[in-house]
């Protein structure tokens, strides 16, 4: 916990997206990635860090009874972090503790810990790392959760995880916009569409063509990875 409280954000290879007053006012709890394992809210009040026990939320606007940033956590997932942020804004810090009969003494400054080890992105060749960071920023711009982990699965696995996730999100959005009475029927229809797109192309009649979904890379060329929706 001491390491967590004493650590500062170091500039690495990734420049975080530029924040604006409009973004902070519209959604102050929107998380913006600073680097691997570190996020900040749009209004810069909260810093979210990943440590061994999970995710911790540091309230930079409030201090605990020992004069250090108020911490919430550990939280298991980023979804849990997003759910905890509104409540964290309402939490009141305890009064700062002072020794009986003596004025409170300021804690001695601790030496700055060494920077964290390189992330999996930092270990990539420069050109590949740049492409990975660009894709992560694009996914975060679409509010795709766990964007970095999704890109890592996409790179290290045989399945085009990013393309499949984008298709599923867009189909789900069609159902979300339906009136509540029609939503269940819409969900059944989407599931049927997924079956047709993923498997229907291989069950064709004699002499008829079939189909498969194939990922298309940023350069417009298909990497020959088949997309299978859930």
C-alpha positions as CSV (number, residue, x, y, z in Angstrom):
1,X,0.0,0.0,0.0
2,X,2.9,2.4,0.8
3,X,4.3,1.8,-2.8
4,X,0.8,2.7,-4.2
5,X,0.6,5.9,-2.2
6,X,4.1,7.1,-3.0
7,X,4.2,6.3,-6.7
8,X,3.9,9.2,-9.2
9,X,2.7,8.9,-12.8
10,X,5.7,8.7,-15.1
11,X,5.6,9.7,-18.8
12,X,6.3,6.6,-20.8
13,X,5.8,6.0,-24.5
14,X,2.1,6.7,-24.5
15,X,0.7,10.2,-24.5
16,X,-2.8,10.2,-22.9
17,X,-5.7,11.7,-24.9
18,X,-6.1,15.4,-24.4
19,X,-8.8,16.3,-21.9
20,X,-11.2,19.2,-22.4
21,X,-13.4,21.1,-19.9
22,X,-16.4,19.9,-22.0
23,X,-15.4,16.2,-21.5
24,X,-15.0,16.7,-17.8
25,X,-18.3,18.5,-17.4
26,X,-20.2,16.0,-19.5
27,X,-18.9,12.9,-17.8
28,X,-16.3,13.5,-15.1
29,X,-16.2,9.8,-14.3
30,X,-15.0,8.9,-17.8
31,X,-11.7,7.0,-17.5
32,X,-8.8,8.0,-19.7
33,X,-5.8,5.7,-20.1
34,X,-2.5,7.2,-19.1
35,X,-0.4,4.0,-19.6
36,X,-0.7,0.3,-18.9
37,X,-2.5,-0.2,-15.6
38,X,-3.1,3.5,-14.9
39,X,-6.2,5.6,-15.7
40,X,-7.5,9.0,-14.7
41,X,-11.1,10.4,-14.6
42,X,-11.9,13.2,-17.1
43,X,-11.9,15.8,-14.4
44,X,-8.5,14.6,-13.1
45,X,-9.8,14.0,-9.6
46,X,-9.4,10.2,-9.4
47,X,-6.5,8.1,-10.4
48,X,-7.1,4.4,-11.0
49,X,-4.2,2.0,-10.6
50,X,-3.8,-1.8,-11.0
51,X,-1.9,-3.5,-8.2
52,X,-1.5,-7.1,-7.1
53,X,-4.8,-7.3,-5.3
54,X,-6.9,-5.6,-8.0
55,X,-7.8,-2.0,-8.9
56,X,-7.4,0.9,-6.5
57,X,-9.1,4.3,-6.8
58,X,-7.1,7.3,-5.4
59,X,-9.0,10.5,-4.6
60,X,-6.5,13.3,-5.2
61,X,-8.9,15.9,-3.9
62,X,-9.2,14.3,-0.4
63,X,-6.7,13.0,2.1
64,X,-7.2,10.4,4.8
65,X,-6.5,10.8,8.5
66,X,-2.8,10.5,7.9
67,X,-2.7,13.2,5.3
68,X,-2.3,10.8,2.3
69,X,-4.7,10.4,-0.7
70,X,-7.9,8.7,0.1
71,X,-8.0,5.2,-1.4
72,X,-10.9,3.0,-2.4
73,X,-10.4,-0.7,-3.2
74,X,-9.3,-3.2,-4.0
75,X,-11.8,-3.7,-6.8
76,X,-11.7,-6.8,-9.0
77,X,-12.6,-5.3,-12.5
78,X,-12.7,-2.0,-14.3
79,X,-16.5,-2.4,-14.4
80,X,-16.4,-2.4,-10.6
81,X,-14.2,0.7,-10.7
82,X,-16.7,2.6,-12.9
83,X,-19.5,1.5,-10.6
84,X,-17.7,2.8,-7.5
85,X,-16.7,6.2,-8.8
86,X,-20.1,8.0,-8.2
87,X,-20.1,6.8,-4.6
88,X,-16.4,7.7,-4.1
89,X,-17.3,11.3,-5.0
90,X,-19.7,11.4,-2.0
91,X,-17.3,9.9,0.5
92,X,-16.1,12.2,3.2
93,X,-12.5,11.8,4.5
94,X,-11.9,11.4,8.3
95,X,-10.3,14.3,10.1
96,X,-6.6,14.3,10.1
97,X,-5.2,12.6,13.2
98,X,-2.8,14.5,15.5
99,X,-0.7,13.2,18.4
100,X,-2.3,14.0,21.8
101,X,-0.9,17.1,23.3
102,X,1.3,17.8,20.3
103,X,0.6,19.5,16.9
104,X,0.4,17.2,13.9
105,X,3.8,16.6,12.3
106,X,4.3,16.3,8.6
107,X,5.6,12.9,7.6
108,X,9.1,12.8,6.2
109,X,9.3,12.5,2.5
110,X,10.0,9.0,1.2
111,X,12.4,8.3,-1.6
112,X,10.7,8.0,-4.9
113,X,10.3,4.3,-5.9
114,X,11.8,3.0,-9.2
115,X,9.5,3.1,-12.2
116,X,7.3,0.0,-12.9
117,X,8.8,-2.6,-15.2
118,X,8.0,-2.4,-19.0
119,X,4.5,-3.5,-20.0
120,X,3.9,-6.1,-22.8
121,X,3.4,-3.2,-25.2
122,X,6.7,-1.6,-24.2
123,X,8.5,-4.8,-25.2
124,X,7.1,-4.8,-28.8
125,X,9.1,-3.3,-31.7
126,X,8.5,0.4,-32.0
127,X,6.3,0.1,-35.1
128,X,4.1,-2.6,-33.6
129,X,3.8,-0.9,-30.3
130,X,2.6,2.3,-32.1
131,X,0.0,0.3,-33.9
132,X,-1.2,-1.4,-30.7
133,X,-1.5,1.9,-28.8
134,X,-3.4,3.5,-31.7
135,X,-5.9,0.6,-31.8
136,X,-6.3,0.7,-28.0
137,X,-7.1,4.5,-28.2
138,X,-9.6,3.9,-31.0
139,X,-11.4,1.2,-29.0
140,X,-11.5,3.4,-25.9
141,X,-13.0,6.1,-28.1
142,X,-15.8,3.7,-28.8
143,X,-16.2,3.0,-25.0
144,X,-15.1,-0.6,-25.5
145,X,-14.3,-2.0,-22.0
146,X,-11.0,-3.6,-21.2
147,X,-9.6,-2.3,-24.5
148,X,-6.0,-3.2,-23.8
149,X,-6.7,-6.8,-22.8
150,X,-8.9,-7.2,-25.8
151,X,-6.1,-6.1,-28.1
152,X,-3.7,-8.4,-26.4
153,X,-6.0,-11.4,-26.9
154,X,-6.4,-10.4,-30.5
155,X,-2.7,-10.3,-31.1
156,X,-1.8,-13.5,-29.2
157,X,-4.7,-15.7,-30.3
158,X,-5.9,-17.1,-33.6
159,X,-9.4,-15.5,-33.3
160,X,-9.9,-11.9,-34.4
161,X,-11.2,-10.8,-31.0
162,X,-11.5,-7.1,-31.8
163,X,-13.5,-7.5,-35.0
164,X,-15.9,-10.0,-33.3
165,X,-16.4,-7.6,-30.3
166,X,-17.2,-4.7,-32.6
167,X,-19.8,-6.7,-34.6
168,X,-21.5,-8.0,-31.4
169,X,-21.6,-4.5,-29.9
170,X,-23.3,-3.0,-32.9
171,X,-25.9,-5.8,-33.1
172,X,-26.6,-5.4,-29.4
173,X,-27.0,-1.6,-29.9
174,X,-29.8,-2.3,-32.4
175,X,-31.7,-4.2,-29.7
176,X,-31.0,-1.7,-27.0
177,X,-32.8,1.1,-29.0
178,X,-36.0,-1.0,-29.3
179,X,-39.0,-0.3,-27.0
180,X,-38.9,-2.5,-23.9
181,X,-41.9,-4.7,-25.2
182,X,-40.0,-5.5,-28.4
183,X,-36.6,-6.0,-26.9
184,X,-36.9,-9.7,-26.1
185,X,-38.0,-10.5,-29.6
186,X,-35.2,-8.3,-31.0
187,X,-32.7,-10.3,-28.9
188,X,-34.0,-13.5,-30.4
189,X,-33.7,-12.1,-33.9
190,X,-30.1,-10.9,-33.2
191,X,-29.1,-14.4,-32.0
192,X,-30.6,-15.9,-35.1
193,X,-28.7,-13.4,-37.3
194,X,-25.5,-14.4,-35.5
195,X,-26.1,-18.0,-36.2
196,X,-26.8,-17.3,-39.9
197,X,-23.6,-15.2,-40.3
198,X,-21.3,-17.5,-38.3
199,X,-22.5,-21.0,-39.3
200,X,-25.2,-20.6,-42.0
201,X,-22.8,-20.1,-44.8
202,X,-21.3,-23.6,-44.4
203,X,-24.7,-25.4,-44.6
204,X,-25.7,-24.7,-48.1
205,X,-27.6,-26.7,-50.7
206,X,-25.9,-28.5,-53.6
207,X,-24.6,-26.1,-56.2
208,X,-25.1,-23.0,-54.0
209,X,-22.4,-20.7,-52.8
210,X,-21.7,-20.2,-49.1
211,X,-20.1,-17.5,-47.0
212,X,-17.8,-16.7,-44.1
213,X,-17.0,-13.5,-42.1
214,X,-13.4,-12.6,-42.6
215,X,-11.5,-9.8,-40.7
216,X,-10.2,-6.9,-42.7
217,X,-7.1,-5.1,-41.4
218,X,-6.6,-1.3,-41.2
219,X,-4.9,-1.4,-44.6
220,X,-7.9,-2.9,-46.2
221,X,-6.4,-6.4,-46.7
222,X,-8.0,-9.4,-45.1
223,X,-5.5,-11.2,-42.7
224,X,-7.4,-14.5,-43.4
225,X,-8.8,-14.8,-39.9
226,X,-12.4,-16.0,-39.8
227,X,-14.8,-14.2,-37.5
228,X,-17.1,-16.4,-35.4
229,X,-19.7,-14.6,-33.3
230,X,-21.0,-15.8,-30.0
